[in-house]
Amino acid sequence: MMKRIAIAVGLVCLVSSGAALAQEHWTEGPVWEVWCARTTEGHGEDYIEYLRSNYLPTMAEQKKQGLILDSKFFLHTPSGPNDPDICIATLHKSYGAALDYSADFEAKAKAIAAQHYKTEDEDKQDEATKPRFEMRRDLGTTFYREIQLKPMP
């Protein structure tokens, strides 16, 4: 039993020293939330038009109100049928801002959507955005921590 405790303590020390050692090489920055999709055959331009008219204005307003730091769009050359051809990246100040629920954020985002779609009725908003599902296939979201490498001494 004592041997297991010693091994466990040793592993904890090893892991925590590794994390501390890594921090001497960089400083942590904001977090990118990257969502990727594959547009359906013949709908690439339609989907870009949808993003320009709906997603872009709402994200610009979220940035203006300080809910997000930035957003970017990336085109990707797929090498197979399950690879994305478009990715949308949203920059958050931290993992907490990207992942944790915030009633304040949700209220502001809903107000932005209501203003954009000219209705507070979320069912009507869902109906207005429904065509996007026919234009693309969701491939998932990944989160990336941006780091700034420290120069060598």
ZALUMTOR-438038 format. One line per field, with one value per residue: residue number from 1; residue in one letter; z, y, x of N, C-alpha, C, CB in turn. Coordinates in Angstrom, 3 decimals, m for minus. Each point is the difference from the previous one (the first is absolute). Glycine has a CB too. Layout:
# ZALUMTOR-438038
seq	[NUM | ...] $
type	[A | ...] $
n_c3	[Z | ...] $
n_c2	[Y | ...] $
n_c1	[X | ...] $
ca_c3	[Z | ...] $
ca_c2	[Y | ...] $
ca_c1	[X | ...] $
c_c3	[Z | ...] $
c_c2	[Y | ...] $
c_c1	[X | ...] $
cb_c3	[Z | ...] $
cb_c2	[Y | ...] $
cb_c1	[X | ...] $
# end
This chain:
# ZALUMTOR-438038
seq	[1 | 2 | 3 | 4 | 5 | 6 | 7 | 8 | 9 | 10 | 11 | 12 | 13 | 14 | 15 | 16 | 17 | 18 | 19 | 20 | 21 | 22 | 23 | 24 | 25 | 26 | 27 | 28 | 29 | 30 | 31 | 32 | 33 | 34 | 35 | 36 | 37 | 38 | 39 | 40 | 41 | 42 | 43 | 44 | 45 | 46 | 47 | 48 | 49 | 50 | 51 | 52 | 53 | 54 | 55 | 56 | 57 | 58 | 59 | 60 | 61 | 62 | 63 | 64 | 65 | 66 | 67 | 68 | 69 | 70 | 71 | 72 | 73 | 74 | 75 | 76 | 77 | 78 | 79 | 80 | 81 | 82 | 83 | 84 | 85 | 86 | 87 | 88 | 89 | 90 | 91 | 92 | 93 | 94 | 95 | 96 | 97 | 98 | 99 | 100 | 101 | 102 | 103 | 104 | 105 | 106 | 107 | 108 | 109 | 110 | 111 | 112 | 113 | 114 | 115 | 116 | 117 | 118 | 119 | 120 | 121 | 122 | 123 | 124 | 125 | 126 | 127 | 128 | 129 | 130 | 131 | 132 | 133 | 134 | 135 | 136 | 137 | 138 | 139 | 140 | 141 | 142 | 143 | 144 | 145 | 146 | 147 | 148 | 149 | 150 | 151 | 152 | 153] $
type	[M | M | K | R | I | A | I | A | V | G | L | V | C | L | V | S | S | G | A | A | L | A | Q | E | H | W | T | E | G | P | V | W | E | V | W | C | A | R | T | T | E | G | H | G | E | D | Y | I | E | Y | L | R | S | N | Y | L | P | T | M | A | E | Q | K | K | Q | G | L | I | L | D | S | K | F | F | L | H | T | P | S | G | P | N | D | P | D | I | C | I | A | T | L | H | K | S | Y | G | A | A | L | D | Y | S | A | D | F | E | A | K | A | K | A | I | A | A | Q | H | Y | K | T | E | D | E | D | K | Q | D | E | A | T | K | P | R | F | E | M | R | R | D | L | G | T | T | F | Y | R | E | I | Q | L | K | P | M | P] $
n_c3	[0.000 | m0.350 | m3.142 | m0.582 | 1.407 | m1.794 | m2.722 | 0.781 | 0.599 | m2.800 | m1.670 | 1.437 | m0.689 | m3.069 | m0.467 | 1.414 | m1.639 | m2.798 | 0.812 | 0.778 | m2.797 | m1.615 | 1.560 | m1.240 | m3.048 | 0.520 | 1.490 | m0.081 | m2.715 | 0.449 | 0.152 | m3.379 | 0.921 | m2.730 | m0.582 | m2.166 | m1.784 | m1.960 | m1.476 | m0.236 | m2.596 | m0.444 | 2.923 | m0.907 | m0.474 | 2.272 | 2.184 | m0.913 | 0.215 | 2.989 | 0.890 | m1.185 | 1.681 | 3.029 | 0.917 | m0.579 | 1.894 | 2.432 | m0.099 | m0.111 | 2.743 | 1.492 | m0.594 | 1.186 | 2.839 | 0.404 | m1.430 | m1.087 | 0.638 | m2.778 | m1.451 | m1.826 | m2.173 | 0.094 | m3.196 | 1.406 | m3.072 | 1.324 | 0.025 | m0.105 | m0.833 | 2.743 | m1.380 | 1.441 | m2.949 | 2.963 | 2.543 | 1.101 | 1.448 | 2.320 | 0.797 | 2.870 | 1.308 | 0.163 | m1.224 | 1.225 | m2.842 | m1.049 | 2.267 | 1.608 | m0.966 | m0.537 | 1.151 | m1.635 | m2.540 | m0.124 | m0.063 | m2.436 | m1.819 | 0.230 | m0.986 | m2.663 | m0.817 | 0.292 | m2.050 | m2.231 | m0.099 | 0.275 | 2.970 | 3.164 | m2.053 | 1.284 | m2.231 | m1.827 | 0.442 | m1.070 | m2.674 | m0.700 | 0.173 | m1.806 | m2.344 | 2.071 | m0.388 | m3.236 | 0.451 | 1.677 | 0.602 | 2.993 | m0.871 | 3.185 | 1.221 | m0.234 | 2.694 | m1.698 | 3.219 | m2.384 | 1.234 | m0.258 | m0.847 | 2.792 | m2.502 | 0.548 | 2.884] $
n_c2	[m1.188 | 1.260 | m0.675 | 1.752 | 2.534 | m0.056 | m0.032 | 2.524 | 1.811 | m0.667 | 0.989 | 2.776 | 0.635 | m0.613 | 1.976 | 2.461 | m0.195 | 0.020 | 2.682 | 1.402 | m0.666 | 1.425 | 2.771 | 0.193 | 0.086 | 2.532 | 2.483 | m2.113 | 1.699 | m0.055 | m2.833 | 0.080 | m0.796 | m1.704 | m0.233 | m2.126 | 0.423 | m2.165 | 2.856 | m2.500 | m0.423 | 3.412 | 1.584 | 1.359 | 2.322 | m0.794 | 0.363 | 2.864 | 1.062 | m0.996 | 1.673 | 2.701 | m0.105 | m0.986 | 0.321 | 2.967 | 1.263 | m1.922 | 0.581 | 3.181 | m0.203 | m1.793 | 2.298 | 2.291 | m1.455 | m0.526 | m2.924 | m0.243 | 1.310 | m0.382 | m1.319 | m1.093 | m0.970 | m2.396 | m0.211 | m2.902 | m0.538 | m2.180 | m1.638 | m0.965 | 0.566 | 1.317 | 2.976 | 2.198 | 0.717 | 1.805 | 0.067 | 2.033 | 0.755 | 0.904 | 1.585 | m1.316 | 2.371 | m3.325 | m2.746 | 2.142 | 0.985 | m3.058 | m1.067 | 2.086 | m0.363 | 3.214 | m0.161 | 2.037 | m1.809 | m0.405 | 3.063 | 0.592 | m2.376 | 0.970 | 2.946 | m1.117 | m1.635 | 2.467 | 1.719 | m2.252 | m0.552 | 3.258 | m2.124 | 0.538 | m2.599 | m1.655 | m0.792 | 2.342 | m0.910 | m2.897 | 1.164 | 1.579 | m2.678 | m2.239 | 0.846 | m0.923 | m2.999 | 0.290 | 1.001 | m2.629 | m2.984 | 1.760 | m0.840 | 0.950 | 2.581 | m0.517 | 1.836 | 1.055 | 0.739 | 2.471 | m1.333 | 3.000 | m2.584 | 1.434 | 1.164 | m2.788 | 1.503] $
n_c1	[0.821 | 2.832 | 0.049 | m2.649 | 1.213 | 2.603 | m1.635 | m1.736 | 2.473 | 1.350 | m2.461 | m0.144 | 3.004 | m0.366 | m2.366 | 1.327 | 2.810 | m1.648 | m1.421 | 2.725 | 1.334 | m2.315 | 0.444 | 3.083 | m1.558 | m2.113 | m0.798 | m2.509 | m0.530 | m2.717 | m0.858 | 0.392 | m3.199 | 1.600 | m3.472 | 1.510 | m2.613 | 0.853 | m1.466 | m2.060 | 1.733 | 0.091 | 0.991 | 3.157 | m1.878 | m2.105 | 2.221 | 0.979 | m2.981 | m0.292 | 2.504 | m1.068 | m2.679 | 0.948 | 2.830 | 0.644 | m2.146 | 0.668 | 3.166 | m0.445 | m1.613 | 2.215 | 2.135 | m1.835 | m0.164 | 3.437 | m1.394 | 3.028 | 2.754 | m1.530 | m2.348 | 2.446 | m2.050 | 2.347 | m0.984 | 0.811 | 1.183 | m2.554 | 2.803 | m3.375 | m2.846 | 1.290 | 1.341 | m1.915 | m0.594 | 0.028 | 2.102 | m2.315 | 3.088 | m2.282 | 2.953 | m1.393 | 1.739 | 0.260 | m0.353 | m2.051 | m0.817 | m0.446 | m1.967 | m1.841 | m3.077 | 0.685 | m3.339 | 1.887 | 0.163 | m3.105 | m0.695 | 1.909 | m1.044 | m3.036 | 0.748 | 1.376 | m2.563 | m1.969 | 1.671 | 0.008 | m3.052 | m1.184 | m0.361 | 0.774 | m0.903 | 2.912 | m2.257 | 1.139 | 3.057 | m0.659 | m1.203 | 2.697 | 1.845 | m1.882 | 2.026 | 2.385 | m1.238 | 0.449 | 3.226 | 1.258 | 0.151 | 0.138 | 3.222 | m1.052 | 0.255 | 3.242 | m0.082 | 2.695 | 0.831 | 0.491 | 2.849 | 1.012 | 2.299 | 0.929 | 1.893 | 1.317 | 0.549] $
ca_c3	[0.000 | 0.096 | m1.285 | m0.936 | 0.345 | m0.427 | m1.465 | m0.354 | 0.321 | m0.978 | m1.280 | 0.110 | m0.036 | m1.339 | m0.907 | 0.316 | m0.360 | m1.459 | m0.344 | 0.403 | m0.924 | m1.280 | 0.120 | m0.179 | m1.435 | m0.643 | 0.799 | m0.552 | m0.630 | m0.123 | m0.471 | m1.263 | m0.195 | m1.446 | m0.463 | m1.402 | m0.732 | m1.404 | m0.726 | m0.852 | m1.436 | m0.674 | 0.918 | 0.573 | m0.147 | 0.768 | 1.422 | 0.215 | m0.032 | 1.270 | 1.053 | m0.185 | 0.328 | 1.327 | 1.037 | 0.065 | 0.750 | 1.427 | 0.643 | 0.063 | 1.132 | 1.222 | 0.193 | 0.370 | 1.386 | 0.872 | 0.358 | m0.562 | m0.405 | m1.460 | m0.709 | m1.309 | m0.851 | m0.719 | m0.997 | 0.119 | m1.130 | 0.566 | m0.639 | 0.049 | 0.166 | 1.369 | 0.331 | m0.175 | m1.027 | 0.629 | 1.464 | 0.605 | 1.250 | 0.885 | 1.015 | 1.342 | 0.857 | 0.829 | m0.093 | 0.729 | m0.873 | m1.118 | 0.381 | 1.148 | m0.230 | 0.549 | m0.254 | m0.611 | m1.400 | m0.698 | m0.167 | m1.024 | m1.288 | m0.417 | m0.423 | m1.307 | m0.958 | m0.151 | m0.813 | m1.366 | m0.643 | 0.173 | 0.834 | 1.201 | m0.030 | m0.373 | m1.005 | m1.295 | m0.319 | m0.427 | m1.331 | m0.945 | m0.159 | m0.336 | m1.293 | 0.088 | 0.211 | m1.309 | m0.736 | 0.580 | 0.977 | 1.166 | 0.279 | 1.390 | 0.541 | 0.752 | 0.689 | m0.020 | 0.813 | m0.660 | 0.919 | m0.484 | 0.424 | 0.595 | m0.687 | 0.712 | 0.749] $
ca_c2	[1.188 | 1.146 | 0.097 | 0.622 | 1.429 | 0.620 | 0.071 | 1.014 | 1.312 | 0.214 | 0.343 | 1.349 | 0.930 | m0.030 | 0.684 | 1.430 | 0.629 | 0.111 | 1.147 | 1.211 | 0.138 | 0.467 | 1.401 | 0.868 | 0.117 | 0.825 | 0.586 | m0.372 | 1.050 | m0.270 | m1.325 | m0.056 | m1.032 | m0.202 | m0.885 | m0.361 | m0.603 | m0.347 | 0.424 | m1.041 | 0.171 | 1.094 | 1.036 | 0.771 | 1.439 | 0.295 | 0.038 | 1.232 | 1.088 | m0.089 | 0.498 | 1.455 | 0.745 | m0.306 | m0.252 | 1.105 | 1.159 | m0.276 | m0.098 | 1.360 | 0.663 | m0.610 | 0.570 | 1.401 | 0.035 | m0.596 | m1.386 | m0.777 | 0.853 | 0.035 | m1.200 | m0.137 | m1.077 | m0.662 | m1.018 | m1.122 | m0.915 | m1.338 | m1.101 | m1.157 | 0.368 | 0.413 | 1.195 | 1.238 | 0.949 | 1.312 | 0.035 | 1.299 | 0.117 | 1.075 | 0.229 | 0.311 | 0.432 | m1.113 | m1.208 | 0.272 | 0.777 | m0.850 | m1.227 | 0.096 | 0.679 | 1.346 | 0.532 | 1.313 | m0.238 | m0.541 | 1.064 | 0.928 | m0.695 | m0.103 | 1.338 | 0.228 | m0.827 | 0.576 | 1.209 | m0.395 | m0.709 | 0.862 | m0.670 | m0.653 | m1.367 | m0.886 | m0.952 | 0.689 | 0.110 | m1.342 | m0.225 | 0.832 | m0.532 | m1.423 | m0.395 | m0.267 | m1.431 | m0.662 | 0.477 | m0.463 | m1.086 | 0.370 | m0.939 | 0.127 | 1.175 | m0.226 | 1.197 | 0.142 | 1.079 | 0.733 | 0.250 | 0.836 | m0.601 | 0.914 | m0.150 | m0.753 | 0.919] $
ca_c1	[m0.821 | 0.900 | 0.698 | m0.942 | m0.097 | 1.256 | m0.027 | m0.989 | 0.580 | 1.063 | m0.614 | m0.558 | 1.139 | 0.568 | m0.918 | m0.058 | 1.277 | m0.010 | m0.835 | 0.728 | 1.114 | m0.533 | m0.376 | 1.161 | 0.236 | m1.025 | m1.077 | m1.298 | m0.781 | m1.432 | m0.396 | m0.723 | m1.015 | 0.004 | m1.069 | 0.239 | m1.111 | 0.176 | m1.194 | m0.561 | 0.265 | m0.688 | m0.490 | 1.104 | m0.260 | m1.215 | 0.332 | 0.773 | m0.983 | m0.731 | 0.890 | 0.160 | m1.218 | m0.532 | 0.995 | 0.958 | m0.498 | m0.210 | 1.317 | 0.549 | m0.657 | 0.539 | 1.340 | m0.207 | m0.471 | 1.005 | m0.311 | 1.105 | 1.115 | 0.123 | m0.436 | 0.634 | m0.493 | 1.078 | m0.319 | 0.933 | m0.056 | m0.184 | 0.725 | m0.895 | m1.409 | m0.302 | 0.781 | m0.768 | 0.400 | m0.099 | 0.099 | m0.288 | 0.740 | m0.438 | 1.020 | m0.494 | 1.109 | 0.474 | m0.816 | m1.234 | m0.887 | m0.401 | m0.699 | m0.902 | m1.275 | m0.134 | m1.343 | 0.188 | 0.370 | m1.164 | m1.001 | 0.489 | m0.002 | m1.409 | m0.431 | 0.624 | m0.736 | m1.343 | 0.136 | 0.349 | m1.110 | m1.173 | m0.985 | 0.528 | m0.516 | 1.108 | m0.479 | 0.068 | 1.425 | 0.425 | m0.574 | 0.757 | 1.357 | m0.107 | 0.604 | 1.437 | 0.225 | 0.008 | 1.168 | 1.262 | 0.003 | 0.802 | 1.087 | 0.426 | 0.686 | 1.229 | 0.482 | 1.450 | 0.563 | 1.071 | 1.119 | 1.089 | 1.259 | 0.985 | 1.302 | 1.044 | 0.890] $
c_c3	[0.000 | m1.326 | m1.050 | 0.253 | m0.470 | m1.519 | m0.452 | 0.243 | m1.008 | m1.366 | 0.006 | m0.072 | m1.402 | m0.984 | 0.276 | m0.313 | m1.506 | m0.457 | 0.353 | m0.947 | m1.335 | 0.049 | m0.131 | m1.476 | m0.708 | 1.025 | m0.708 | m0.543 | m0.047 | m0.608 | m1.291 | 0.021 | m1.514 | m0.364 | m1.480 | m0.601 | m1.401 | m0.709 | m0.897 | m1.461 | m0.594 | 0.897 | 0.649 | m0.038 | 0.776 | 1.481 | 0.341 | 0.014 | 1.291 | 1.140 | m0.079 | 0.474 | 1.414 | 1.085 | 0.184 | 0.771 | 1.495 | 0.736 | 0.102 | 1.186 | 1.327 | 0.308 | 0.476 | 1.471 | 0.984 | 0.434 | m0.505 | m0.380 | m1.514 | m0.581 | m1.387 | m0.727 | m0.765 | m1.014 | 0.078 | m1.232 | 0.549 | m0.746 | 0.027 | 0.296 | 1.402 | 0.477 | m0.211 | m1.249 | 0.500 | 1.511 | 0.464 | 1.359 | 0.775 | 1.124 | 1.301 | 0.887 | 0.838 | m0.272 | 0.711 | m0.861 | m1.153 | 0.419 | 1.117 | m0.358 | 0.678 | m0.380 | m0.692 | m1.485 | m0.782 | m0.254 | m1.098 | m1.387 | m0.530 | m0.483 | m1.378 | m1.077 | m0.251 | m0.872 | m1.467 | m0.732 | 0.163 | 0.698 | 1.215 | 0.070 | m0.512 | m1.010 | m1.400 | m0.437 | m0.505 | m1.408 | m1.065 | m0.270 | m0.431 | m1.336 | 0.079 | 0.160 | m1.304 | m0.792 | 0.529 | 0.994 | 1.099 | 0.260 | 1.402 | 0.304 | 0.785 | 0.622 | 0.028 | 0.887 | m0.806 | 1.026 | m0.674 | 0.534 | 0.559 | m0.734 | 0.853 | 0.724 | m0.684] $
c_c2	[1.262 | 0.218 | 0.670 | 1.493 | 0.730 | 0.147 | 1.095 | 1.397 | 0.334 | 0.398 | 1.408 | 1.036 | 0.091 | 0.770 | 1.494 | 0.690 | 0.151 | 1.190 | 1.298 | 0.259 | 0.559 | 1.487 | 0.935 | 0.239 | 0.905 | 0.669 | m0.323 | 1.214 | m0.379 | m1.386 | 0.119 | m1.176 | m0.151 | m1.069 | m0.254 | m0.684 | m0.366 | 0.411 | m1.147 | 0.376 | 1.121 | 1.127 | 0.838 | 1.500 | 0.422 | 0.146 | 1.242 | 1.203 | 0.025 | 0.583 | 1.520 | 0.757 | m0.248 | m0.117 | 1.187 | 1.209 | m0.264 | m0.126 | 1.371 | 0.754 | m0.595 | 0.558 | 1.450 | 0.125 | m0.672 | m1.426 | m0.967 | 0.976 | 0.148 | m1.242 | 0.021 | m1.185 | m0.562 | m0.969 | m1.054 | m0.885 | m1.416 | m1.052 | m1.279 | 0.454 | 0.475 | 1.175 | 1.240 | 0.757 | 1.432 | m0.151 | 1.426 | 0.026 | 1.222 | 0.118 | 0.465 | 0.362 | m1.135 | m1.240 | 0.213 | 0.761 | m0.856 | m1.124 | 0.135 | 0.756 | 1.365 | 0.528 | 1.355 | m0.139 | m0.475 | 1.074 | 0.976 | m0.637 | m0.141 | 1.349 | 0.339 | m0.786 | 0.575 | 1.245 | m0.376 | m0.617 | 0.720 | m0.708 | m0.603 | m1.456 | m0.936 | m1.059 | 0.616 | 0.190 | m1.348 | m0.304 | 0.779 | m0.566 | m1.465 | m0.379 | m0.334 | m1.488 | m0.791 | 0.352 | m0.542 | m1.130 | 0.377 | m1.071 | 0.168 | 1.245 | m0.433 | 1.322 | m0.016 | 1.170 | 0.642 | 0.218 | 0.945 | m0.614 | 1.070 | m0.184 | m0.784 | 0.992 | 0.210] $
c_c1	[0.872 | 0.738 | m0.899 | m0.120 | 1.251 | 0.045 | m0.968 | 0.548 | 1.105 | m0.550 | m0.578 | 1.120 | 0.597 | m0.880 | m0.014 | 1.324 | 0.110 | m0.812 | 0.713 | 1.158 | m0.482 | m0.323 | 1.202 | 0.308 | m0.998 | m0.892 | m1.308 | m0.726 | m1.467 | m0.256 | m0.814 | m0.970 | m0.139 | m1.031 | 0.206 | m1.218 | 0.435 | m1.281 | m0.470 | 0.212 | m0.851 | m0.473 | 1.113 | m0.249 | m1.244 | 0.319 | 0.813 | m0.941 | m0.824 | 0.850 | 0.152 | m1.229 | m0.512 | 1.062 | 0.943 | m0.537 | m0.189 | 1.336 | 0.657 | m0.606 | 0.475 | 1.394 | m0.119 | m0.409 | 0.965 | m0.299 | 1.070 | 1.102 | 0.095 | m0.668 | 0.628 | m0.613 | 1.184 | m0.579 | 1.090 | m0.167 | m0.121 | 0.812 | m0.831 | m1.416 | m0.372 | 0.840 | m0.858 | 0.434 | m0.176 | 0.079 | m0.261 | 0.675 | m0.498 | 1.011 | m0.642 | 1.190 | 0.582 | m0.849 | m1.332 | m0.996 | m0.514 | m0.941 | m1.028 | m1.270 | 0.021 | m1.380 | 0.093 | 0.337 | m1.221 | m1.057 | 0.420 | m0.017 | m1.431 | m0.526 | 0.571 | m0.752 | m1.390 | 0.039 | 0.272 | m1.188 | m1.338 | m1.167 | 0.699 | m0.436 | 1.099 | m0.422 | 0.056 | 1.456 | 0.535 | m0.495 | 0.785 | 1.395 | 0.020 | 0.657 | 1.490 | 0.297 | 0.022 | 1.263 | 1.318 | m0.226 | 0.982 | 1.059 | 0.580 | 0.803 | 1.218 | 0.425 | 1.521 | 0.408 | 1.110 | 1.091 | 0.993 | 1.281 | 0.918 | 1.328 | 0.978 | 0.895 | 1.320] $
cb_c3	[1.208 | 2.477 | 0.565 | m0.146 | 2.003 | 2.005 | m0.159 | 0.553 | 2.466 | 1.233 | m0.348 | 1.391 | 2.404 | 0.517 | m0.147 | 1.789 | 2.044 | m0.171 | 0.368 | 2.395 | 1.129 | m0.429 | 1.455 | 2.165 | 0.083 | m1.974 | 0.896 | 1.598 | m1.356 | m0.248 | 2.379 | m1.214 | 2.216 | m0.137 | 1.754 | 0.482 | 1.354 | 0.512 | 0.055 | 1.761 | m0.158 | m1.616 | 0.433 | m0.693 | m2.258 | m1.687 | 0.059 | m1.117 | m2.516 | m0.830 | m0.025 | m1.947 | m2.391 | m1.144 | m0.520 | m2.171 | m2.082 | m0.553 | m0.884 | m2.513 | m1.445 | m0.450 | m1.796 | m2.376 | m0.894 | 0.766 | m0.058 | m0.860 | 2.054 | 0.142 | 1.300 | 0.863 | m0.211 | 1.986 | m1.529 | 2.555 | m1.469 | 0.724 | 0.669 | 0.765 | m1.756 | 0.451 | m0.649 | 2.477 | m1.784 | m1.918 | 0.030 | m1.235 | m1.045 | m0.566 | m1.791 | m0.284 | 0.075 | 1.784 | m0.110 | 2.129 | 0.607 | m1.076 | m0.714 | 1.529 | m0.153 | m0.145 | 2.012 | 2.214 | 0.682 | 1.058 | 2.426 | 1.728 | 0.663 | 1.648 | 2.414 | 1.102 | 0.759 | 2.243 | 2.020 | 0.751 | 0.402 | m2.046 | m2.018 | 1.187 | m0.384 | 2.245 | 1.727 | 0.516 | 1.752 | 2.390 | 1.043 | 0.805 | 1.726 | 1.299 | m1.083 | 1.004 | 2.215 | m0.012 | m0.499 | m0.311 | m1.760 | 0.991 | m2.426 | 0.071 | 0.104 | m1.534 | 1.414 | m2.333 | 2.190 | m1.626 | 1.089 | m0.083 | m1.727 | 2.281 | m1.195 | m1.708 | 2.076] $
cb_c2	[m1.269 | m0.421 | m2.077 | m2.151 | m0.539 | m0.976 | m2.465 | m1.603 | m0.317 | m1.652 | m2.408 | m0.877 | m0.530 | m2.216 | m2.068 | m0.483 | m0.971 | m2.458 | m1.377 | m0.384 | m1.909 | m2.282 | m0.699 | m0.841 | m2.260 | m1.507 | 1.882 | m1.904 | 0.663 | 2.469 | m0.862 | 1.059 | 0.526 | 0.664 | 0.867 | m0.231 | 1.313 | m1.952 | 2.435 | m0.588 | m2.434 | m1.660 | m1.482 | m1.815 | m0.058 | m1.249 | m2.501 | m1.031 | m0.176 | m2.064 | m2.193 | m0.428 | m0.100 | m1.153 | m2.434 | m0.784 | 0.713 | m1.165 | m2.336 | 0.013 | 0.472 | m2.102 | m1.525 | 0.514 | 0.007 | 2.265 | 0.571 | m1.830 | m0.704 | 1.324 | m0.103 | 1.011 | 1.062 | 0.238 | 1.664 | 0.068 | 1.564 | 0.672 | 1.046 | m1.470 | m1.638 | m2.330 | m1.163 | 0.139 | m1.655 | 0.862 | m1.927 | 0.232 | m1.119 | m0.380 | 0.567 | m1.568 | 2.246 | 1.614 | m1.424 | 0.025 | 2.094 | 0.537 | m1.132 | m0.072 | m2.218 | 0.421 | m1.231 | 0.918 | m0.568 | m2.220 | m0.217 | 1.102 | m1.252 | m1.868 | 0.724 | 0.375 | m2.024 | m0.905 | 1.279 | m0.368 | m2.119 | 1.221 | m0.489 | 2.199 | 0.838 | 0.385 | m1.067 | 1.180 | 1.819 | m0.766 | m0.363 | 1.994 | 1.615 | m0.013 | 1.441 | 2.258 | 0.232 | 0.042 | 2.031 | 2.286 | m1.755 | 1.263 | 0.003 | m2.422 | 1.266 | m1.907 | 0.102 | m0.967 | m1.167 | 1.141 | m2.286 | 2.123 | m1.806 | m0.079 | 2.161 | m1.886 | m0.732] $
cb_c1	[m1.810 | 0.272 | 1.339 | m1.256 | m1.444 | 1.157 | 0.559 | m1.837 | m0.540 | 1.394 | m0.511 | m1.920 | 0.486 | 1.060 | m1.399 | m1.685 | 1.077 | 0.264 | m2.070 | m0.642 | 1.183 | m0.928 | m1.894 | 0.906 | 0.962 | 0.049 | 1.496 | m0.128 | 1.985 | m0.414 | 0.000 | 1.949 | m1.256 | 2.448 | m1.619 | 2.445 | m1.639 | 1.593 | 0.753 | m1.718 | 0.584 | m0.676 | m1.936 | 1.528 | 1.083 | m1.370 | m0.042 | 2.030 | m0.107 | m1.234 | 1.226 | 1.502 | m0.565 | m1.836 | m0.143 | 0.922 | m1.116 | m2.164 | 0.256 | 0.333 | m2.009 | m1.336 | 0.948 | m0.661 | m2.316 | 0.456 | m2.434 | m1.562 | 1.204 | 2.166 | m2.195 | 2.150 | m2.305 | 1.519 | m1.201 | m0.078 | 1.381 | m2.284 | 2.185 | 1.885 | m0.481 | m0.643 | 2.150 | m0.281 | m0.635 | m1.390 | 1.664 | m2.223 | 2.025 | m2.449 | 1.670 | m1.991 | m1.045 | 0.801 | 2.078 | 1.294 | 1.245 | 2.162 | 2.016 | 1.969 | m1.208 | 2.517 | m0.893 | 0.772 | 2.370 | 0.451 | m0.630 | 1.435 | 2.095 | m0.347 | m0.134 | 2.254 | 1.283 | m0.639 | 0.869 | 2.352 | 1.229 | 0.710 | m1.454 | m0.020 | m2.378 | 0.987 | m1.497 | m2.173 | 0.269 | m0.021 | m2.278 | m1.277 | 0.740 | m2.107 | m1.684 | 0.307 | m1.090 | m2.516 | m1.282 | 0.953 | m0.603 | m1.961 | 0.520 | m0.008 | m2.162 | 0.704 | m2.097 | 0.109 | m0.580 | m1.594 | m0.290 | m1.442 | m0.240 | m1.160 | m0.380 | m0.056 | m1.070] $
# end
